[in-house]
């Protein structure tokens, strides 16, 4: 995404604060030096977004070509 660590950290904290359950978890140190990973809650949200997006795209296509 081409952003500084401070910006990425602020984005993670902002998104987690808005969600009912954390969407992104930080892992300090570790095998690869640490990083972040998506929680099960965020994976569910992504799948929901994909379903809604695909429904809207199909509906839009039907509208255009009807």
Secondary structure, DSSP 4 states (H G I P E B T S, - for coil): ----HHHHHHHHHHHHHHSSS-SEEEEESSTTSEEEEE-HHHHHHHHHHHHHHHHHHHHHHHHHH-
